[in-house]
């Protein structure tokens, strides 16, 4: 004969509400646009620094695989192009807002 496991509590049942309750864990705050942009620029800078280090090591003969150096350089180039494109679009959006008549 098999035994039946006891039913586990699922916690208090409460009505649906858009407002948080005292027992709710606080929600993690989302990243702001400025923080996201700062992180992206930092990542681009890290990629550029890594590509420069790889190219320097290649010039010294410390790197055996030139493919890894070329991949690092291309990643840095693409990241920089994307960063510049985002900057250009942000400046264009700002200028459009400034030209808007109120």
ABEGO torsion letter per residue (X at the ends): XBBBBBBBBAEBBBBBBABBBAABBBBBBBBBAAAAAAAAAAAAAAAAAAAAAAAAAAAAGABABAAAAAAAAAAAAAAAAAAAAAAAAAAAAAAAAAABBX
